[in-house]
Amino acid sequence: DELDRVVCETHERRVPAGGCVMRCGDPADHWYGVIEGLVKMSVSLPDGKQSTFTGVTAGGWAGEGSLLKAGRWRYDGVAVRDCRMACMPRHTFERLISTHLG
């Protein structure tokens, strides 16, 4: 029953190469899973340079730290290739953390 509920509450979003999955400073309101593609997670430094700290490939998820801290994104997520993303709303993520951690 819980899996069916999660599937109903989660939506898919397509992000073209170069598009933003998440933008630094925006509210962290979804947990993002990469269905297809590659997402680069990076931060912009004061001198204008970027520092990339990870890439998330198909099957990977991103954003749980920001959701757990209930804040805003502290980094950018940019599609390196065309992506299909699973977007799980914060309330679904929080319910799963509290009731079905596994």
N, C-alpha and C positions, 0 to 999 in steps of 0.2 A: 504493500500500500504506500509506504513512504517513497519508494523509488518512483512510482507512478506520479505522486504528488510533486516530486522534484522535477521530473520531466515536464510536467504541465507548467510549472512556475519558471522554468529556465527557457530562455529564447536564444535563437541563433542570430548572429550578426556577421555580415561580410565586411571585411576591411581590405581595401586595395593596398598594394605595395606602396609604402610611403605614408599611409594613413595612420592616424592615431587610434590606438586601442584605449589608452588612458593618458591623460595629460596632467602633469605636475600641477598641483593646486586645486584641481577639480575634486568634488566630493567622491570618496571611495564608496560606491554604492553597489558594486557587483564583484563577484569572484569570476575570473575569466579563465576559461579552458580553451586551449588551441585544438581545434578539430583537424584543421589542415593549415599548413603554412609555418611561418617562423616570426616570432615577435622579439624585438630587441628592447631590453630594459636599460635605460640610461638616465643620467642626471646631467644637467647643464651646470658647468662651473662658472664662477664669477668672471673669469677671463674670456668666456664665450665658448670654450672648448667643451666637448662632451666626454663623459666617462661612462662606458658601457660596462655593466656588471654581470649581465647574464643574457642568454637567449633562451626562449621557451619554444619548444618544438611540439609537433602533434602529440597529444596525449598528456601534455604538461599543463599545469595550472599556475596562475599568478594572482597576487593581490591579497592573499590571506592575512599577511602582516598588517596591512593598512585597514582591513576589515576588522581585525581583532582590536585594533587601537581606535576604531571609530573616528577616523579623521579624514584627511584629504590625501590624495596621492602625493608622494614625495619624490616621484620619478615619472618619466615618460615611458610609455610602451608604444613602440612604432612597428608596424608590419614591415618586415624585410621583404616578404613575398606576399602575394594575395593570400588572405587568411579567411578561414571560417572559424568564428569564435562562439563558444558556449558562454552565455552570460547568465550567471546565477545571482538573483537578487540577494541583497544583504540579509533580509529577513529569512530567506531559505537557508543561507549559509549559517546564520546564527542558530536557527532551529536544529540543523544537523549537528553543529558543534555541541549543543547542549543535550541532544537526545540520541544521536547515532554517530558518535565520533569516528568510528571505523569506516 
